[in-house]
């Protein structure tokens, strides 16, 4: 039997995502009630600019006092889609203190302070759900946290930022340079006026921290994630990748060490073979591979951003949290029992593609090969092209530690015959 008294929901933020959440809650009210077992009522919407026109948003629900809204005491669930660290953190903890559970899309906050938020939720017997914080509409957090709770996850590898994937895809398919591809992404609305969070990898790093923490049952913050963006990727890098039968993607990679005693989390551009499923992920889409002992390889694919996809994830969490409220129970909280350390990037082992500008004369290749050998980095392939006394030398290594590769490059820079290091890129997905 359905309960007649509605569950009351407070919405913090009413931008692109918040407006879509409001629309879905209004137009699908009957379906949501049937799925939950009780009606849900939007009791208030906190915004910074109350005079802004918001089509389809009831004006009587608008307030600028977010703190008063979450302190009301009759609010069952708070949906937070304002982003950033403060005031979001304070509003969420205040909501817990006043008996509300929280659904959030705030990747930056969860990646920075997830442990404290989970602790606050547990202290007050509340839920903290954040499916929308990672990969938009793609169900990823809940499958890792619940569906795979009985399995051992060893690796999470994926494209988790639509803006950078769009830019790199355009560079690959059209031959455009980075700046030209960014301009197109901005014109189409895929990139913000200030794209720093996306193109420098901050957005993907936050998502990597969240995924690593859930997958490996340990605490990983954004400060633990090695981060490189795509601003240094050139058309020449894309062309080199094509010659190798690869394409370039910004990847989030979270791995459990072979001995199981540590984990790593990193975000950086990488070449991946065209035969790898991630190579075919186009434009602003996201895709994530999960590798585990029992399930093997799983792939999650779909739109990773935008109002409707993100709102879909928010509403999925809302239904789950409301069901828990009716059952007077809570869902899974933080699982950090393994307490595994996060290894530094220097210990990460992978393959590398290094492009060198060198003098075009006998003995250069032998000198370069000697430097690699002295630093314990094995060479897989070498390609050399020369003209008018100058040459380019492309070296692809076997798997080597990042620290060993770094020391190798420093030694190469000291050779008189090496004019410069044009680019260094990791090779993944093999």
ABEGO torsion letter per residue (X at the ends): XBBABBBBBBBBEBBAAAAAAAAAAAAAAAAAAAAAGBBBBBABBBBABAABBBBGBBAAABBABAAAAAAAGABABBBBAAEEAOAAAAAAAAAAAAGBBBBBABAAAAAAAAAAAAAAAAAAGBBBBAAAABGEABBAAAAAAAAAAABBBABBBBBABAAAAAAAAAAAAAGBBAAAAAAAAAAAGABBABAAAAAAGAAAAAAAAAAAAAAAGBBBBAAABBBBBAAABBAAAAAAAAAAGBBBBBBBBBBBBAAGABBBBBBBBBBBBAABAAAABBEABBBBBBBBAAAEBBBBBEBABEAAAAAAAAAAAAAAAAAAAAAGBBBBBBBAAAGBBBBBAAABBBBBBBBBBBBBBBGAAAAAAAAAAAAGBBBABBBBBBBGGBBBBBBBBBBBBAAAAAAAAAAAAABAABAEBABBBBBBGX
